[in-house]
Amino acid sequence: MDQRTQAQFEMRARIIKALAHPSRLFIVDRLSKEKECSVQELTGLIEADISTVSKHLSVLKNAGIIRDEKRGTSVYYSLSVPCVLNFFSCVEAVISSTLKQQTELMK
């Protein structure tokens, strides 16, 4: 594998790793519905301390999945690339397929 191909797959892995946590998946899902949320709103929804939620937001932002906008003393987060929701659809298709296969094996 050449360096360019290696770099491309490393970038893909970084994005997938950023999504590889239930709280971060929840944040992306929530932002897809609410369009934007503050860290305080997300902290209440996730029921975690603000530093934990801030860390999750930082991971998602560094991967390019979300963006932030400071307004006064609050920071609001939104999806920077809504196409990430296509990934969710794909994951759901894999889950459905796997469950179907498991059900057929149990017959």
Secondary structure, DSSP 8 states (H G I E B T S, - for coil): --HHHHHHHHHHHHHHHHH-SHHHHHHHHHHHHHS-EEHHHHHHHHTS-HHHHHHHHHHHHHTTSEEEEEETTEEEEEES-TTHHHHHHHHHHHHHHHHHHHHHHT-
